[in-house]
């Protein structure tokens, strides 16, 4: 059962160099997946979703700034209730935007609602309500601790007045770019048979001028490390900036940080999981995506979490067959198991995540102390839910829940610094100094007897955690 497709790119996707061209332009998702030694599955899926909107977006600012306008209705929990025919309600949080004649609901008593006749918004605020039905309040109506919704309008039939405005002040949310580099150099004297490439030849850091292809697997190792590090940062990095004696630094807030800080569902468990816990967590995530147009889910998890799901007795994990949910022109589809939550027909594609399973990723390799889970690492018991659902924007458009960004014109910058070792004879070599000058320019970037390659990226993701979820064990 292949959990990830063999993403052999089509011939039309590339020109000259499979690797260099795709790094210097918008990277093809299949290339990202292959470059990371088949570990960067989240990066792969994220790019598939972002492709619908042109891929990673270039910005010429030092920060990634998004705006959240909040909701057009108010939800709060009653703190105190006083009065009889006219109730005064205070809440456990500050309310803003309540208006005269708003309708107030509580529980499922949709026929016994209230109409706002006096309101004070902000600190120390409250609302006064009278019955919005033909009757009077009872002592059981709008009890302390009840969750209420404030929205809509109940205006008189004759000579109704203009409704007050509800102005939604946008809340600006800031994220940052991470700066990441990776490099490799090869000295001329190191090109010995003890350091051969996978083809049996000697390593080289040069690009073949005729084909544009890189020759050495050592550069591929460099790019694999680069993509793995980016994939790790997309998940676990926390948004921050700081300055010290070495300069200014910044980190992009990854998906875990976004979920924890922007309305997502975060579940940390310290005892063995039950199916009811899982379904409650998933249900809260599903409920937040009711207005989206996609609602296709991928649940990335370690093998320990997958084993826990399989341990539940009900038949809720099934073979999904070949799914093309995330497929593109270079993808044949995903043959994966799917999870079905009680009370919902939507299938969740399960992706066994190599990065969570890897025991060498720092603290993720720590063994769990939860009873019965000691055979698994913390990473293997971790998972997060990603959706391809679109989020509505104030201008009537849609955007992905998670969008990729990069600073400047390109997502990646790559270069080769030619050393004097680059000016050796090629092939059988010239027969005289004249042909040497014809075949090889003497201009080099450094007179060191070594050539260097490097790649640089200032990258990040941003979006809303609302409708996404992260689950992980305690220590």
Secondary structure, 3 states (H helix, E strand, C coil): CCCCCCCCCCHHHCCCCHHHHHHHCCCCHHHHHHHCCCCCHHHHHHHHHHHHHCCCEEECCCEEEEEECCCCCEEEEEEEEECCCCEEEEECCCECCCCCCCEEEECCCCCCCEEEEEEECECCCEEEEEECCCCCCCCCCCCCCCEEEEECCCCCCCCCCCCCCCCCCCEEEEEECEEEEEEEEEEHHHCCHHHECCCCCECCCCECCCCCCECCHHHHHHHHHHHHHHHHHHHHCCCEEEEECCEEEEECCCHHHHHHHCCCEEEEECCCCCHHHHHHHHHHHHHCCCCCCCCCEEEEECHHHHHHHHHCCCCCEEEEEEECCCCCCCCCCEEEEEEECCCCCCEEEEEECHHHHCCCCHHHHCECCCCCCCCCECHHHCEEEEECCEEECCCCCEEECEEEEEECCCCCEEEEECCHHHHCCCCCCCCCHHHHHHHCCCCCCCCCCEEEEEEEEEEEEEECCCCCEEEEECC
